[in-house]
Amino acid sequence: MDFEITTRDGAARRGVIRTPRGAINTPSFMPVGTLGTVKAMSPDELKALGAEIILGNTYHLYLRPGLDVISQLGGLHRFMGWDRPILTDSGGFQVFSLSAFRKISADGVQFKSHIDGSYHFIGPAEAMKIQEVLGSDIAMVFDECIPYPSTHDYAAKSVDVTTEWAKKCKELQNPGQALFGIVQGGMYKDLRKRSTEDLLAMEFDGYAVGGVSVGEPKEEMHEIIYFNAPLLPQEKPRYLMGIGDFVDMLNAVDAGFDMFDCIMPTSNARHGTMFTSFGRVSIKKSGFKYDNGPLDPACGCYTCRNYSRGYLRHLFLAREILSMRLNTLHNLYFYQDFFRQMRHSIEEGSFQRFKDHWYPIFDRCQADQD
Amino acid sequence: MDFEITTRDGAARRGVIRTPRGAINTPSFMPVGTLGTVKAMSPDELKALGAEIILGNTYHLYLRPGLDVISQLGGLHRFMGWDRPILTDSGGFQVFSLSAFRKISADGVQFKSHIDGSYHFIGPAEAMKIQEVLGSDIAMVFDECIPYPSTHDYAAKSVDVTTEWAKKCKELQNPGQALFGIVQGGMYKDLRKRSTEDLLAMEFDGYAVGGVSVGEPKEEMHEIIYFNAPLLPQEKPRYLMGIGDFVDMLNAVDAGFDMFDCIMPTSNARHGTMFTSFGRVSIKKSGFKYDNGPLDPACGCYTCRNYSRGYLRHLFLAREILSMRLNTLHNLYFYQDFFRQMRHSIEEGSFQRFKDHWYPIFDRCQADQD
């Protein structure tokens, strides 16, 4: 894996990550393919709307269909028919957010499956092994993601654990697979600094900031974003994990982040919330009932080119599968197009104008990430 | 509308229905688009897999989204983005099969919506009006579809009602829209004959046989199929309504029917039952868990060209939307390909060989139409 920054605009960076499976233009948004499919989409559609990399969830794939199946069927790329890059998370976040029971030891975490209640164990060694079988292009270290709020004492101990686990993962890095470290430390700047320094000593291929958007106020999140970014090395990709809100992403790119992932576009689409050039809108809106126009006249996606607001509203109310398809396709296209325009603005040195344009459009809609 | 028979093989007919929106090669299978979408499919996909005509349900579309919406949004074709022919049923079958309450009078049927319990009235005049708004290429007369079993007395009275309603529909035929009569009469040959003669006197553009596959044994159904087909005029399309089982369709084409519709391929796909060159198969089959081969090695559809049985099994078990898409796409392709091959066999004078090949493959699976 190779990373090149081609243009800067303030702290914002326009770059390219080159992998054997293809290039990723940054800033980049990664659609989430939890269970070996980006929900409602085919790989062809993802390519057509411009996705250059997708994210796979280690925790979910480990439980379903299981490593035996993915191994037998040739790894995650071949299994799901996606030949562009895949980044896999390490399972850490889901172990802490989804499983009912978990017991942390120095070696990892014992947890109960959210599907059938069976017991499993994932630590740094297991996370690296699973990601080897999945065959992702970029793997993530196994980390502890602490809740908000946490005490300084707990957060400090957690940083130590995350550092130890990161070391172990680095030792076990799989050949041909990039590995990113994950900065933790909650909302404590001294701990964020310490976690960052711990990881920098290990020389990862890229650096992620985790543990944000875990329930903290937006102001605190933005402060951590702006604090943590400049601590990371200029020459490596910087990934802000799990963030897909436009206001957050605008701040993060402004601070110097390069990569994002979130279920927001896909999950919202299935629930009828659409992202448009005039902000968020519910497809259920009664005003759309007889509306023959496209959802977003400024959008060039398949959905907006071919279907009316009235039809999309009907499909959603009738719970048709095509509703989830067309909505997801639009939202993912909107995200990719937003990032394409954002990259262009950095190239042209007009990122601040870009940010000033979009910030108020999405600023009012902070609450309902789902 | 124009119908031409190009080849015969015994009683089986190879023909073409020509409409301003395109040609329909017969024998033809029409995928069902109940609510303005063939479930899980886009119009582009339907075209790619070879569908030349689809069916829309008057009853469903009348209730949701309602005629006001479809009228405002330019008719059913424009509403759903399908520019090839559409046949609409008259609502008769659903009024009798779906609504909890119904009261028949000379003018039509009062019924309760299966969605919200509201009261509605559809008779021949309303059915023709609704189909005018929908703007289908082929409309159906409003008929009474009686349950199985029914007494000869009740069935006879029902034939009289259906004949009266057919007359009314014929008087109200919409300009530019073909209209098919529907033969009823239950399992009574004398009534089938009377109903057929009543309709022939009205000179419809095509003739349908309704009231089969309503719970009767297969043998009775096949007897009615073979009895009723030769009573219909040679020069008009013959449509056997609601039949999608391969054994039934093979018999019906053998008897001289030209058109079919059924939810079998789409509904079964969503429930994981797939139609293949080696018969029906459940995608859940545990033997598919590690299977890297295509669902049907003999199939050229997008699903079989790109995905493994193991992946399809996983998607189904994880209840992913892509599962319903890929399964539906395969089943509909399989149906279209089956009909393409069947038409070819008639052209070559080898329909009996075609029938003898497929009959045993699907004969064992009669029970579970859904």
Interface residues (C-beta under 8 A of the other chain):
Chain A: L35 G36 T37 K39 A40 M41 S42 R64 P65 D68 V69 Q72 L73 G74 F79 M80 G81 K289 Y290 N292 N306 Y307 S308 G310 Y311 R313 H314 L315 L317 A318 E320 I321 L322 M324 R325
Chain B: L35 G36 T37 K39 A40 M41 S42 R64 P65 D68 V69 Q72 L73 G74 F79 M80 G81 K289 Y290 N292 N306 Y307 S308 G310 Y311 R313 H314 L315 L317 A318 E320 I321 L322 M324 R325
